[in-house]
């Protein structure tokens, strides 16, 4: 099954995919200019890769971000199932993995590595 995971942030959306088994690849992050543009870009990505299920990073520690993520998911034109997956500390884990490799978080690599970690967590519990 082709899976995608998104880690929704206020400026960028990290993206990772798993096309077979547990091989997960981070993709280029989606830059957010506004939520409608970001939702359109996520929809296009899912369609382009023929994704069959979407995993959405969901922070149990932040009620504000939970509301924002729930609202954003409603903007998506999903014709596929989706599941929420705990994302707490995924960005910190991504920073640890990328230590020394990245000086700035602005290019989105960190966000997509966090999405990869979230997708790994999802697959590990299956």
Secondary structure, DSSP 8 states (H G I E B T S, - for coil): --EEEEEE-SSEEEEEEEEETTEEEEEEEEE-SSHHHHHHHHHHHHHHTT-SEEEEEE-TT-HHHHHHHHHHHHHS---SEEEEEE-TTHHHHHHHHTTTT-S-STTSHHHHHHHHHHHHHHHHT-
